[in-house]
Amino acid sequence: MATYDLVCLECGHVFEVFVQGFLKNEDRQCPSCGSFKTRQKFSPFLTNATSSSGDSPSASSGSGFS
């Protein structure tokens, strides 16, 4: 199951879509206004690496692979 974060270009609503496989056009409909004018929102993900100032997970903009 994949999770996609989308933002509506018409009303600005940010929402998540849970689908099996790839995101299809019909999955992109904004639940707030019904528009299909959306784009995928990319956000950093958490890794289990610790920062030098503490032991909590940090956001990473890298691939996460070593």
CHARMM internal coordinates of N, CA and C (Angstrom, degrees):
IC EDIT
DIST 1 N 1 CA 1.4511
DIST 1 CA 1 C 1.5298
ANGL 1 N 1 CA 1 C 107.24
DIST 1 C 2 N 1.3051
ANGL 1 CA 1 C 2 N 116.18
DIHE 1 N 1 CA 1 C 2 N 130.77
DIST 2 N 2 CA 1.4683
ANGL 1 C 2 N 2 CA 121.78
DIHE 1 CA 1 C 2 N 2 CA -179.50
DIST 2 CA 2 C 1.5238
ANGL 2 N 2 CA 2 C 109.96
DIHE 1 C 2 N 2 CA 2 C -108.43
DIST 2 C 3 N 1.3140
ANGL 2 CA 2 C 3 N 115.60
DIHE 2 N 2 CA 2 C 3 N 148.12
DIST 3 N 3 CA 1.4608
ANGL 2 C 3 N 3 CA 122.62
DIHE 2 CA 2 C 3 N 3 CA 176.39
DIST 3 CA 3 C 1.5136
ANGL 3 N 3 CA 3 C 108.70
DIHE 2 C 3 N 3 CA 3 C -115.75
DIST 3 C 4 N 1.3187
ANGL 3 CA 3 C 4 N 116.25
DIHE 3 N 3 CA 3 C 4 N 130.15
DIST 4 N 4 CA 1.4563
ANGL 3 C 4 N 4 CA 122.03
DIHE 3 CA 3 C 4 N 4 CA 177.96
DIST 4 CA 4 C 1.5206
ANGL 4 N 4 CA 4 C 109.00
DIHE 3 C 4 N 4 CA 4 C -121.76
DIST 4 C 5 N 1.3188
ANGL 4 CA 4 C 5 N 116.80
DIHE 4 N 4 CA 4 C 5 N 133.09
DIST 5 N 5 CA 1.4554
ANGL 4 C 5 N 5 CA 122.45
DIHE 4 CA 4 C 5 N 5 CA 173.38
DIST 5 CA 5 C 1.5181
ANGL 5 N 5 CA 5 C 107.36
DIHE 4 C 5 N 5 CA 5 C -97.09
DIST 5 C 6 N 1.3318
ANGL 5 CA 5 C 6 N 115.98
DIHE 5 N 5 CA 5 C 6 N 124.92
DIST 6 N 6 CA 1.4529
ANGL 5 C 6 N 6 CA 121.48
DIHE 5 CA 5 C 6 N 6 CA -178.01
DIST 6 CA 6 C 1.5222
ANGL 6 N 6 CA 6 C 109.92
DIHE 5 C 6 N 6 CA 6 C -123.73
DIST 6 C 7 N 1.3201
ANGL 6 CA 6 C 7 N 115.65
DIHE 6 N 6 CA 6 C 7 N 153.63
DIST 7 N 7 CA 1.4648
ANGL 6 C 7 N 7 CA 121.28
DIHE 6 CA 6 C 7 N 7 CA 173.73
DIST 7 CA 7 C 1.5315
ANGL 7 N 7 CA 7 C 107.30
DIHE 6 C 7 N 7 CA 7 C -127.26
DIST 7 C 8 N 1.3262
ANGL 7 CA 7 C 8 N 116.32
DIHE 7 N 7 CA 7 C 8 N 135.05
DIST 8 N 8 CA 1.4548
ANGL 7 C 8 N 8 CA 122.05
DIHE 7 CA 7 C 8 N 8 CA 179.89
DIST 8 CA 8 C 1.5231
ANGL 8 N 8 CA 8 C 109.02
DIHE 7 C 8 N 8 CA 8 C -81.56
DIST 8 C 9 N 1.3189
ANGL 8 CA 8 C 9 N 116.45
DIHE 8 N 8 CA 8 C 9 N 130.59
DIST 9 N 9 CA 1.4591
ANGL 8 C 9 N 9 CA 121.48
DIHE 8 CA 8 C 9 N 9 CA 179.75
DIST 9 CA 9 C 1.5239
ANGL 9 N 9 CA 9 C 112.10
DIHE 8 C 9 N 9 CA 9 C -80.71
DIST 9 C 10 N 1.3247
ANGL 9 CA 9 C 10 N 117.61
DIHE 9 N 9 CA 9 C 10 N -12.67
DIST 10 N 10 CA 1.4654
ANGL 9 C 10 N 10 CA 121.84
DIHE 9 CA 9 C 10 N 10 CA 178.97
DIST 10 CA 10 C 1.5327
ANGL 10 N 10 CA 10 C 111.78
DIHE 9 C 10 N 10 CA 10 C -87.83
DIST 10 C 11 N 1.3312
ANGL 10 CA 10 C 11 N 117.24
DIHE 10 N 10 CA 10 C 11 N -50.58
DIST 11 N 11 CA 1.4738
ANGL 10 C 11 N 11 CA 120.01
DIHE 10 CA 10 C 11 N 11 CA -174.26
DIST 11 CA 11 C 1.5254
ANGL 11 N 11 CA 11 C 113.74
DIHE 10 C 11 N 11 CA 11 C -114.11
DIST 11 C 12 N 1.3533
ANGL 11 CA 11 C 12 N 117.93
DIHE 11 N 11 CA 11 C 12 N -8.59
DIST 12 N 12 CA 1.4574
ANGL 11 C 12 N 12 CA 121.30
DIHE 11 CA 11 C 12 N 12 CA 178.46
DIST 12 CA 12 C 1.5167
ANGL 12 N 12 CA 12 C 114.86
DIHE 11 C 12 N 12 CA 12 C 83.12
DIST 12 C 13 N 1.3285
ANGL 12 CA 12 C 13 N 117.46
DIHE 12 N 12 CA 12 C 13 N 2.59
DIST 13 N 13 CA 1.4687
ANGL 12 C 13 N 13 CA 121.44
DIHE 12 CA 12 C 13 N 13 CA -179.75
DIST 13 CA 13 C 1.5397
ANGL 13 N 13 CA 13 C 110.10
DIHE 12 C 13 N 13 CA 13 C -64.23
DIST 13 C 14 N 1.3314
ANGL 13 CA 13 C 14 N 116.80
DIHE 13 N 13 CA 13 C 14 N 133.36
DIST 14 N 14 CA 1.4626
ANGL 13 C 14 N 14 CA 122.44
DIHE 13 CA 13 C 14 N 14 CA 176.82
DIST 14 CA 14 C 1.5280
ANGL 14 N 14 CA 14 C 107.06
DIHE 13 C 14 N 14 CA 14 C -105.19
DIST 14 C 15 N 1.3313
ANGL 14 CA 14 C 15 N 116.67
DIHE 14 N 14 CA 14 C 15 N 130.24
DIST 15 N 15 CA 1.4572
ANGL 14 C 15 N 15 CA 120.32
DIHE 14 CA 14 C 15 N 15 CA -176.76
DIST 15 CA 15 C 1.5234
ANGL 15 N 15 CA 15 C 110.78
DIHE 14 C 15 N 15 CA 15 C -147.56
DIST 15 C 16 N 1.3301
ANGL 15 CA 15 C 16 N 115.33
DIHE 15 N 15 CA 15 C 16 N 162.47
DIST 16 N 16 CA 1.4615
ANGL 15 C 16 N 16 CA 122.57
DIHE 15 CA 15 C 16 N 16 CA 178.66
DIST 16 CA 16 C 1.5195
ANGL 16 N 16 CA 16 C 109.61
DIHE 15 C 16 N 16 CA 16 C -109.16
DIST 16 C 17 N 1.3239
ANGL 16 CA 16 C 17 N 115.01
DIHE 16 N 16 CA 16 C 17 N 146.12
DIST 17 N 17 CA 1.4589
ANGL 16 C 17 N 17 CA 121.85
DIHE 16 CA 16 C 17 N 17 CA 176.25
DIST 17 CA 17 C 1.5260
ANGL 17 N 17 CA 17 C 107.07
DIHE 16 C 17 N 17 CA 17 C -125.72
DIST 17 C 18 N 1.3267
ANGL 17 CA 17 C 18 N 116.33
DIHE 17 N 17 CA 17 C 18 N 130.84
DIST 18 N 18 CA 1.4619
ANGL 17 C 18 N 18 CA 122.23
DIHE 17 CA 17 C 18 N 18 CA 177.38
DIST 18 CA 18 C 1.5257
ANGL 18 N 18 CA 18 C 107.55
DIHE 17 C 18 N 18 CA 18 C -109.34
DIST 18 C 19 N 1.3252
ANGL 18 CA 18 C 19 N 116.33
DIHE 18 N 18 CA 18 C 19 N 118.66
DIST 19 N 19 CA 1.4699
ANGL 18 C 19 N 19 CA 120.63
DIHE 18 CA 18 C 19 N 19 CA -178.50
DIST 19 CA 19 C 1.5255
ANGL 19 N 19 CA 19 C 109.94
DIHE 18 C 19 N 19 CA 19 C -136.79
DIST 19 C 20 N 1.3188
ANGL 19 CA 19 C 20 N 115.17
DIHE 19 N 19 CA 19 C 20 N 157.19
DIST 20 N 20 CA 1.4537
ANGL 19 C 20 N 20 CA 120.10
DIHE 19 CA 19 C 20 N 20 CA 170.95
DIST 20 CA 20 C 1.5177
ANGL 20 N 20 CA 20 C 106.72
DIHE 19 C 20 N 20 CA 20 C -93.11
DIST 20 C 21 N 1.3073
ANGL 20 CA 20 C 21 N 116.31
DIHE 20 N 20 CA 20 C 21 N 123.45
DIST 21 N 21 CA 1.4576
ANGL 20 C 21 N 21 CA 119.93
DIHE 20 CA 20 C 21 N 21 CA -178.96
DIST 21 CA 21 C 1.5166
ANGL 21 N 21 CA 21 C 111.80
DIHE 20 C 21 N 21 CA 21 C 89.70
DIST 21 C 22 N 1.3316
ANGL 21 CA 21 C 22 N 114.89
DIHE 21 N 21 CA 21 C 22 N -144.09
DIST 22 N 22 CA 1.4583
ANGL 21 C 22 N 22 CA 120.67
DIHE 21 CA 21 C 22 N 22 CA -175.10
DIST 22 CA 22 C 1.5262
ANGL 22 N 22 CA 22 C 111.60
DIHE 21 C 22 N 22 CA 22 C -90.81
DIST 22 C 23 N 1.3137
ANGL 22 CA 22 C 23 N 115.89
DIHE 22 N 22 CA 22 C 23 N 156.99
DIST 23 N 23 CA 1.4599
ANGL 22 C 23 N 23 CA 123.03
DIHE 22 CA 22 C 23 N 23 CA 178.16
DIST 23 CA 23 C 1.5265
ANGL 23 N 23 CA 23 C 109.44
DIHE 22 C 23 N 23 CA 23 C -72.35
DIST 23 C 24 N 1.3237
ANGL 23 CA 23 C 24 N 116.65
DIHE 23 N 23 CA 23 C 24 N 127.03
DIST 24 N 24 CA 1.4613
ANGL 23 C 24 N 24 CA 122.44
DIHE 23 CA 23 C 24 N 24 CA 179.87
DIST 24 CA 24 C 1.5317
ANGL 24 N 24 CA 24 C 109.03
DIHE 23 C 24 N 24 CA 24 C -104.48
DIST 24 C 25 N 1.3156
ANGL 24 CA 24 C 25 N 116.54
DIHE 24 N 24 CA 24 C 25 N 162.87
DIST 25 N 25 CA 1.4649
ANGL 24 C 25 N 25 CA 120.46
DIHE 24 CA 24 C 25 N 25 CA -179.64
DIST 25 CA 25 C 1.5232
ANGL 25 N 25 CA 25 C 112.57
DIHE 24 C 25 N 25 CA 25 C -57.41
DIST 25 C 26 N 1.3205
ANGL 25 CA 25 C 26 N 117.78
DIHE 25 N 25 CA 25 C 26 N -39.17
DIST 26 N 26 CA 1.4679
ANGL 25 C 26 N 26 CA 119.95
DIHE 25 CA 25 C 26 N 26 CA -178.87
DIST 26 CA 26 C 1.5292
ANGL 26 N 26 CA 26 C 112.67
DIHE 25 C 26 N 26 CA 26 C -68.94
DIST 26 C 27 N 1.3345
ANGL 26 CA 26 C 27 N 117.50
DIHE 26 N 26 CA 26 C 27 N -19.28
DIST 27 N 27 CA 1.4675
ANGL 26 C 27 N 27 CA 121.50
DIHE 26 CA 26 C 27 N 27 CA 177.42
DIST 27 CA 27 C 1.5232
ANGL 27 N 27 CA 27 C 112.02
DIHE 26 C 27 N 27 CA 27 C -79.27
DIST 27 C 28 N 1.3218
ANGL 27 CA 27 C 28 N 117.31
DIHE 27 N 27 CA 27 C 28 N -12.31
DIST 28 N 28 CA 1.4655
ANGL 27 C 28 N 28 CA 122.25
DIHE 27 CA 27 C 28 N 28 CA -173.84
DIST 28 CA 28 C 1.5236
ANGL 28 N 28 CA 28 C 113.90
DIHE 27 C 28 N 28 CA 28 C -87.58
DIST 28 C 29 N 1.3144
ANGL 28 CA 28 C 29 N 119.34
DIHE 28 N 28 CA 28 C 29 N 4.00
DIST 29 N 29 CA 1.4624
ANGL 28 C 29 N 29 CA 121.09
DIHE 28 CA 28 C 29 N 29 CA -176.28
DIST 29 CA 29 C 1.5228
ANGL 29 N 29 CA 29 C 111.08
DIHE 28 C 29 N 29 CA 29 C -72.67
DIST 29 C 30 N 1.3254
ANGL 29 CA 29 C 30 N 115.47
DIHE 29 N 29 CA 29 C 30 N 130.25
DIST 30 N 30 CA 1.4668
ANGL 29 C 30 N 30 CA 121.65
DIHE 29 CA 29 C 30 N 30 CA 179.47
DIST 30 CA 30 C 1.5287
ANGL 30 N 30 CA 30 C 109.78
DIHE 29 C 30 N 30 CA 30 C -68.66
DIST 30 C 31 N 1.3315
ANGL 30 CA 30 C 31 N 117.90
DIHE 30 N 30 CA 30 C 31 N 126.31
DIST 31 N 31 CA 1.4628
ANGL 30 C 31 N 31 CA 119.89
DIHE 30 CA 30 C 31 N 31 CA 179.42
DIST 31 CA 31 C 1.5299
ANGL 31 N 31 CA 31 C 112.55
DIHE 30 C 31 N 31 CA 31 C -71.99
DIST 31 C 32 N 1.3120
ANGL 31 CA 31 C 32 N 117.48
DIHE 31 N 31 CA 31 C 32 N -15.33
DIST 32 N 32 CA 1.4595
ANGL 31 C 32 N 32 CA 121.35
DIHE 31 CA 31 C 32 N 32 CA -177.88
DIST 32 CA 32 C 1.5292
ANGL 32 N 32 CA 32 C 112.29
DIHE 31 C 32 N 32 CA 32 C -85.05
DIST 32 C 33 N 1.3510
ANGL 32 CA 32 C 33 N 117.30
DIHE 32 N 32 CA 32 C 33 N -50.27
DIST 33 N 33 CA 1.4661
ANGL 32 C 33 N 33 CA 120.07
DIHE 32 CA 32 C 33 N 33 CA -175.19
DIST 33 CA 33 C 1.5267
ANGL 33 N 33 CA 33 C 113.57
DIHE 32 C 33 N 33 CA 33 C -117.07
DIST 33 C 34 N 1.3389
ANGL 33 CA 33 C 34 N 118.58
DIHE 33 N 33 CA 33 C 34 N -10.40
DIST 34 N 34 CA 1.4555
ANGL 33 C 34 N 34 CA 121.74
DIHE 33 CA 33 C 34 N 34 CA 178.06
DIST 34 CA 34 C 1.5187
ANGL 34 N 34 CA 34 C 114.83
DIHE 33 C 34 N 34 CA 34 C 87.84
DIST 34 C 35 N 1.3240
ANGL 34 CA 34 C 35 N 118.15
DIHE 34 N 34 CA 34 C 35 N -0.55
DIST 35 N 35 CA 1.4591
ANGL 34 C 35 N 35 CA 121.87
DIHE 34 CA 34 C 35 N 35 CA -178.38
DIST 35 CA 35 C 1.5276
ANGL 35 N 35 CA 35 C 111.09
DIHE 34 C 35 N 35 CA 35 C -71.74
DIST 35 C 36 N 1.3260
ANGL 35 CA 35 C 36 N 115.46
DIHE 35 N 35 CA 35 C 36 N 149.04
DIST 36 N 36 CA 1.4595
ANGL 35 C 36 N 36 CA 121.46
DIHE 35 CA 35 C 36 N 36 CA 173.79
DIST 36 CA 36 C 1.5308
ANGL 36 N 36 CA 36 C 110.71
DIHE 35 C 36 N 36 CA 36 C -99.48
DIST 36 C 37 N 1.3279
ANGL 36 CA 36 C 37 N 117.11
DIHE 36 N 36 CA 36 C 37 N 2.70
DIST 37 N 37 CA 1.4699
ANGL 36 C 37 N 37 CA 121.48
DIHE 36 CA 36 C 37 N 37 CA 178.99
DIST 37 CA 37 C 1.5258
ANGL 37 N 37 CA 37 C 108.03
DIHE 36 C 37 N 37 CA 37 C -83.91
DIST 37 C 38 N 1.3226
ANGL 37 CA 37 C 38 N 115.34
DIHE 37 N 37 CA 37 C 38 N 85.21
DIST 38 N 38 CA 1.4594
ANGL 37 C 38 N 38 CA 121.73
DIHE 37 CA 37 C 38 N 38 CA -178.85
DIST 38 CA 38 C 1.5194
ANGL 38 N 38 CA 38 C 108.97
DIHE 37 C 38 N 38 CA 38 C -130.56
DIST 38 C 39 N 1.3208
ANGL 38 CA 38 C 39 N 114.49
DIHE 38 N 38 CA 38 C 39 N 162.32
DIST 39 N 39 CA 1.4606
ANGL 38 C 39 N 39 CA 118.84
DIHE 38 CA 38 C 39 N 39 CA 173.65
DIST 39 CA 39 C 1.5179
ANGL 39 N 39 CA 39 C 107.77
DIHE 38 C 39 N 39 CA 39 C -137.24
DIST 39 C 40 N 1.3087
ANGL 39 CA 39 C 40 N 114.27
DIHE 39 N 39 CA 39 C 40 N 154.51
DIST 40 N 40 CA 1.4556
ANGL 39 C 40 N 40 CA 119.89
DIHE 39 CA 39 C 40 N 40 CA -179.86
DIST 40 CA 40 C 1.5095
ANGL 40 N 40 CA 40 C 109.51
DIHE 39 C 40 N 40 CA 40 C -75.73
DIST 40 C 41 N 1.3118
ANGL 40 CA 40 C 41 N 115.89
DIHE 40 N 40 CA 40 C 41 N 134.74
DIST 41 N 41 CA 1.4575
ANGL 40 C 41 N 41 CA 122.46
DIHE 40 CA 40 C 41 N 41 CA 179.11
DIST 41 CA 41 C 1.5217
ANGL 41 N 41 CA 41 C 107.66
DIHE 40 C 41 N 41 CA 41 C -98.94
DIST 41 C 42 N 1.3163
ANGL 41 CA 41 C 42 N 116.24
DIHE 41 N 41 CA 41 C 42 N 122.20
DIST 42 N 42 CA 1.4629
ANGL 41 C 42 N 42 CA 120.72
DIHE 41 CA 41 C 42 N 42 CA 178.64
DIST 42 CA 42 C 1.5124
ANGL 42 N 42 CA 42 C 108.65
DIHE 41 C 42 N 42 CA 42 C -100.66
DIST 42 C 43 N 1.3095
ANGL 42 CA 42 C 43 N 116.19
DIHE 42 N 42 CA 42 C 43 N 130.06
DIST 43 N 43 CA 1.4550
ANGL 42 C 43 N 43 CA 120.39
DIHE 42 CA 42 C 43 N 43 CA -179.91
DIST 43 CA 43 C 1.5244
ANGL 43 N 43 CA 43 C 108.67
DIHE 42 C 43 N 43 CA 43 C -130.94
DIST 43 C 44 N 1.3340
ANGL 43 CA 43 C 44 N 116.05
DIHE 43 N 43 CA 43 C 44 N 154.84
DIST 44 N 44 CA 1.4650
ANGL 43 C 44 N 44 CA 118.59
DIHE 43 CA 43 C 44 N 44 CA 178.14
DIST 44 CA 44 C 1.5271
ANGL 44 N 44 CA 44 C 110.29
DIHE 43 C 44 N 44 CA 44 C -64.59
DIST 44 C 45 N 1.2944
ANGL 44 CA 44 C 45 N 115.77
DIHE 44 N 44 CA 44 C 45 N 154.81
DIST 45 N 45 CA 1.4471
ANGL 44 C 45 N 45 CA 119.78
DIHE 44 CA 44 C 45 N 45 CA 179.04
DIST 45 CA 45 C 1.5185
ANGL 45 N 45 CA 45 C 109.75
DIHE 44 C 45 N 45 CA 45 C -113.04
DIST 45 C 46 N 1.3154
ANGL 45 CA 45 C 46 N 116.11
DIHE 45 N 45 CA 45 C 46 N 161.99
DIST 46 N 46 CA 1.4551
ANGL 45 C 46 N 46 CA 121.03
DIHE 45 CA 45 C 46 N 46 CA -179.92
DIST 46 CA 46 C 1.5204
ANGL 46 N 46 CA 46 C 109.80
DIHE 45 C 46 N 46 CA 46 C -87.34
DIST 46 C 47 N 1.3091
ANGL 46 CA 46 C 47 N 114.57
DIHE 46 N 46 CA 46 C 47 N 141.33
DIST 47 N 47 CA 1.4540
ANGL 46 C 47 N 47 CA 120.28
DIHE 46 CA 46 C 47 N 47 CA 172.94
DIST 47 CA 47 C 1.5144
ANGL 47 N 47 CA 47 C 107.66
DIHE 46 C 47 N 47 CA 47 C -114.51
DIST 47 C 48 N 1.2948
ANGL 47 CA 47 C 48 N 117.42
DIHE 47 N 47 CA 47 C 48 N 168.13
DIST 48 N 48 CA 1.4531
ANGL 47 C 48 N 48 CA 119.12
DIHE 47 CA 47 C 48 N 48 CA 178.29
DIST 48 CA 48 C 1.5315
ANGL 48 N 48 CA 48 C 111.36
DIHE 47 C 48 N 48 CA 48 C -92.05
DIST 48 C 49 N 1.3240
ANGL 48 CA 48 C 49 N 117.19
DIHE 48 N 48 CA 48 C 49 N 14.95
DIST 49 N 49 CA 1.4624
ANGL 48 C 49 N 49 CA 121.74
DIHE 48 CA 48 C 49 N 49 CA 174.35
DIST 49 CA 49 C 1.5224
ANGL 49 N 49 CA 49 C 108.76
DIHE 48 C 49 N 49 CA 49 C -75.96
DIST 49 C 50 N 1.2939
ANGL 49 CA 49 C 50 N 116.66
DIHE 49 N 49 CA 49 C 50 N 148.63
DIST 50 N 50 CA 1.4601
ANGL 49 C 50 N 50 CA 120.21
DIHE 49 CA 49 C 50 N 50 CA 179.21
DIST 50 CA 50 C 1.5202
ANGL 50 N 50 CA 50 C 109.94
DIHE 49 C 50 N 50 CA 50 C -103.50
DIST 50 C 51 N 1.3154
ANGL 50 CA 50 C 51 N 114.60
DIHE 50 N 50 CA 50 C 51 N 150.73
DIST 51 N 51 CA 1.4566
ANGL 50 C 51 N 51 CA 119.49
DIHE 50 CA 50 C 51 N 51 CA 177.74
DIST 51 CA 51 C 1.5229
ANGL 51 N 51 CA 51 C 109.09
DIHE 50 C 51 N 51 CA 51 C -83.87
DIST 51 C 52 N 1.3175
ANGL 51 CA 51 C 52 N 116.62
DIHE 51 N 51 CA 51 C 52 N 165.43
DIST 52 N 52 CA 1.4531
ANGL 51 C 52 N 52 CA 120.31
DIHE 51 CA 51 C 52 N 52 CA -178.44
DIST 52 CA 52 C 1.5197
ANGL 52 N 52 CA 52 C 111.87
DIHE 51 C 52 N 52 CA 52 C -71.72
DIST 52 C 53 N 1.3454
ANGL 52 CA 52 C 53 N 118.06
DIHE 52 N 52 CA 52 C 53 N -18.89
DIST 53 N 53 CA 1.4571
ANGL 52 C 53 N 53 CA 120.23
DIHE 52 CA 52 C 53 N 53 CA -177.13
DIST 53 CA 53 C 1.5259
ANGL 53 N 53 CA 53 C 112.47
DIHE 52 C 53 N 53 CA 53 C -96.28
DIST 53 C 54 N 1.2940
ANGL 53 CA 53 C 54 N 118.87
DIHE 53 N 53 CA 53 C 54 N -3.41
DIST 54 N 54 CA 1.4623
ANGL 53 C 54 N 54 CA 119.91
DIHE 53 CA 53 C 54 N 54 CA -178.05
DIST 54 CA 54 C 1.5088
ANGL 54 N 54 CA 54 C 110.99
DIHE 53 C 54 N 54 CA 54 C -172.06
DIST 54 C 55 N 1.3306
ANGL 54 CA 54 C 55 N 114.48
DIHE 54 N 54 CA 54 C 55 N -172.33
DIST 55 N 55 CA 1.4451
ANGL 54 C 55 N 55 CA 118.24
DIHE 54 CA 54 C 55 N 55 CA -178.13
DIST 55 CA 55 C 1.5178
ANGL 55 N 55 CA 55 C 112.42
DIHE 54 C 55 N 55 CA 55 C -119.06
DIST 55 C 56 N 1.3342
ANGL 55 CA 55 C 56 N 117.93
DIHE 55 N 55 CA 55 C 56 N 27.14
DIST 56 N 56 CA 1.4455
ANGL 55 C 56 N 56 CA 120.25
DIHE 55 CA 55 C 56 N 56 CA 176.44
DIST 56 CA 56 C 1.5178
ANGL 56 N 56 CA 56 C 109.90
DIHE 55 C 56 N 56 CA 56 C -97.26
DIST 56 C 57 N 1.3433
ANGL 56 CA 56 C 57 N 117.47
DIHE 56 N 56 CA 56 C 57 N 154.45
DIST 57 N 57 CA 1.4648
ANGL 56 C 57 N 57 CA 119.72
DIHE 56 CA 56 C 57 N 57 CA 179.31
DIST 57 CA 57 C 1.5171
ANGL 57 N 57 CA 57 C 111.33
DIHE 56 C 57 N 57 CA 57 C -60.32
DIST 57 C 58 N 1.3028
ANGL 57 CA 57 C 58 N 115.64
DIHE 57 N 57 CA 57 C 58 N 150.51
DIST 58 N 58 CA 1.4593
ANGL 57 C 58 N 58 CA 120.13
DIHE 57 CA 57 C 58 N 58 CA -179.43
DIST 58 CA 58 C 1.5166
ANGL 58 N 58 CA 58 C 109.65
DIHE 57 C 58 N 58 CA 58 C -119.16
DIST 58 C 59 N 1.3412
ANGL 58 CA 58 C 59 N 115.43
DIHE 58 N 58 CA 58 C 59 N 154.40
DIST 59 N 59 CA 1.4530
ANGL 58 C 59 N 59 CA 120.47
DIHE 58 CA 58 C 59 N 59 CA 175.88
DIST 59 CA 59 C 1.5104
ANGL 59 N 59 CA 59 C 109.03
DIHE 58 C 59 N 59 CA 59 C -75.32
DIST 59 C 60 N 1.3044
ANGL 59 CA 59 C 60 N 115.78
DIHE 59 N 59 CA 59 C 60 N 144.14
DIST 60 N 60 CA 1.4538
ANGL 59 C 60 N 60 CA 121.07
DIHE 59 CA 59 C 60 N 60 CA -177.74
DIST 60 CA 60 C 1.5042
ANGL 60 N 60 CA 60 C 110.16
DIHE 59 C 60 N 60 CA 60 C -128.23
DIST 60 C 61 N 1.3255
ANGL 60 CA 60 C 61 N 116.30
DIHE 60 N 60 CA 60 C 61 N 139.72
DIST 61 N 61 CA 1.4511
ANGL 60 C 61 N 61 CA 118.46
DIHE 60 CA 60 C 61 N 61 CA 174.47
DIST 61 CA 61 C 1.5178
ANGL 61 N 61 CA 61 C 110.43
DIHE 60 C 61 N 61 CA 61 C -103.58
DIST 61 C 62 N 1.3243
ANGL 61 CA 61 C 62 N 117.36
DIHE 61 N 61 CA 61 C 62 N 2.55
DIST 62 N 62 CA 1.4540
ANGL 61 C 62 N 62 CA 121.54
DIHE 61 CA 61 C 62 N 62 CA 178.98
DIST 62 CA 62 C 1.5035
ANGL 62 N 62 CA 62 C 111.15
DIHE 61 C 62 N 62 CA 62 C -85.69
DIST 62 C 63 N 1.3183
ANGL 62 CA 62 C 63 N 115.72
DIHE 62 N 62 CA 62 C 63 N -173.57
DIST 63 N 63 CA 1.4472
ANGL 62 C 63 N 63 CA 120.97
DIHE 62 CA 62 C 63 N 63 CA -177.15
DIST 63 CA 63 C 1.5219
ANGL 63 N 63 CA 63 C 112.26
DIHE 62 C 63 N 63 CA 63 C -79.42
DIST 63 C 64 N 1.3332
ANGL 63 CA 63 C 64 N 117.40
DIHE 63 N 63 CA 63 C 64 N -21.37
DIST 64 N 64 CA 1.4583
ANGL 63 C 64 N 64 CA 120.04
DIHE 63 CA 63 C 64 N 64 CA -177.41
DIST 64 CA 64 C 1.5163
ANGL 64 N 64 CA 64 C 113.13
DIHE 63 C 64 N 64 CA 64 C 86.64
DIST 64 C 65 N 1.3325
ANGL 64 CA 64 C 65 N 117.13
DIHE 64 N 64 CA 64 C 65 N 0.90
DIST 65 N 65 CA 1.4617
ANGL 64 C 65 N 65 CA 121.21
DIHE 64 CA 64 C 65 N 65 CA -179.90
DIST 65 CA 65 C 1.5259
ANGL 65 N 65 CA 65 C 109.00
DIHE 64 C 65 N 65 CA 65 C -106.89
DIST 65 C 66 N 1.3009
ANGL 65 CA 65 C 66 N 115.60
DIHE 65 N 65 CA 65 C 66 N 144.64
DIST 66 N 66 CA 1.4629
ANGL 65 C 66 N 66 CA 120.27
DIHE 65 CA 65 C 66 N 66 CA 179.68
DIST 66 CA 66 C 1.5075
ANGL 66 N 66 CA 66 C 109.90
DIHE 65 C 66 N 66 CA 66 C -110.35
END
COOR INIT
IC SEED 1 N 1 CA 1 C
IC BUILD
